[in-house]
Amino acid sequence: MLALVFVLMIGVGAWLLRRRSLLGWAGLGVLAAAGFWTVPVMLFPYVRAVMAWLALEGLSSPAVKRIYQRSFVLYMIGAPACSPRR
C-alpha cells in the first residue's frame, strides 16, 4: 500500500508541476493522509522524496514559476492542510 501511494504521489506531483490545480493539491494531501494512515513510516518518502522533489523542481524551473506566479510555496504549504483528519 505504501508503494502504491508513493507512486501515485509522484504521478500527481509531476502533473502538478505542469498544471496549476487546487484539486490536484488536495488530492496530493489525501494521498499523503492515506499513506500516513496505512503506516506512519510514510513520513520519510513524503518529506524526503515527494515534497523535497516538488520544492526543488518548483523553485528552480522557469516553467513552474510562469504557471504558479509566486504562489507555488503557498500551494505546497496548503497541501498538507487539505488532508482529512482522523
C-alpha positions as CSV (number, residue, x, y, z in Angstrom):
1,M,0.0,0.0,0.0
2,L,2.8,2.4,0.9
3,A,4.5,1.8,-2.5
4,L,1.2,2.4,-4.4
5,V,0.5,5.7,-2.6
6,F,4.1,6.8,-3.1
7,V,3.9,6.1,-6.9
8,L,0.6,7.9,-7.1
9,M,2.0,10.9,-5.3
10,I,4.9,11.0,-7.7
11,G,2.5,11.0,-10.6
12,V,0.3,13.7,-9.1
13,G,3.4,15.7,-8.3
14,A,4.6,15.5,-11.9
15,W,1.1,16.6,-13.1
16,L,1.1,19.5,-10.6
17,L,4.4,20.8,-12.0
18,R,2.7,21.2,-15.4
19,R,-0.7,22.4,-14.2
20,R,-2.0,24.7,-11.5
21,S,-4.8,22.9,-9.8
22,L,-6.2,23.3,-6.3
23,L,-8.0,20.0,-6.7
24,G,-4.7,18.3,-7.6
25,W,-3.0,19.7,-4.4
26,A,-6.0,18.5,-2.4
27,G,-5.5,15.0,-4.0
28,L,-1.9,15.1,-3.0
29,G,-2.9,15.8,0.6
30,V,-5.5,13.0,0.6
31,L,-2.9,10.5,-0.8
32,A,-0.5,11.6,1.9
33,A,-3.2,11.1,4.6
34,A,-3.9,7.6,3.2
35,G,-0.2,6.8,3.4
36,F,0.1,8.1,6.9
37,W,-3.0,6.2,8.0
38,T,-1.6,3.0,6.5
39,V,1.8,3.2,8.1
40,P,3.5,6.2,9.9
41,V,6.8,5.5,8.1
42,M,5.1,7.3,5.1
43,L,6.7,10.4,6.6
44,F,10.1,9.5,5.0
45,P,9.0,9.2,1.4
46,Y,6.6,12.1,1.7
47,V,9.0,14.6,3.1
48,R,12.3,13.4,1.7
49,A,11.2,12.4,-1.7
50,V,7.9,13.9,-2.9
51,M,7.9,17.3,-1.2
52,A,11.7,17.9,-1.5
53,W,11.5,17.0,-5.2
54,L,8.5,19.3,-5.7
55,A,10.2,22.1,-3.8
56,L,13.5,21.8,-5.8
57,E,11.7,21.5,-9.1
58,G,9.1,24.1,-8.4
59,L,11.6,26.8,-7.2
60,S,14.2,26.2,-9.9
61,S,12.0,25.7,-13.0
62,P,11.1,28.7,-15.1
63,A,8.1,26.9,-16.5
64,V,6.7,26.2,-13.0
65,K,7.4,29.8,-12.0
66,R,5.4,31.0,-15.0
67,I,2.5,28.7,-14.2
68,Y,2.2,29.5,-10.5
69,Q,3.5,33.1,-10.4
70,R,4.9,33.2,-6.9
71,S,2.1,31.1,-5.3
72,F,3.9,27.7,-5.6
73,V,5.1,27.8,-2.0
74,L,1.6,28.6,-0.7
75,Y,0.3,25.6,-2.6
76,M,3.0,23.4,-1.0
77,I,2.2,24.6,2.5
78,G,-1.6,24.2,1.8
79,A,-1.3,20.6,0.5
80,P,-1.0,19.0,4.0
81,A,-3.8,21.2,5.3
82,C,-6.1,19.5,2.7
83,S,-5.6,16.1,4.1
84,P,-8.5,14.7,6.1
85,R,-8.1,14.4,9.9
86,R,-8.9,11.4,12.0
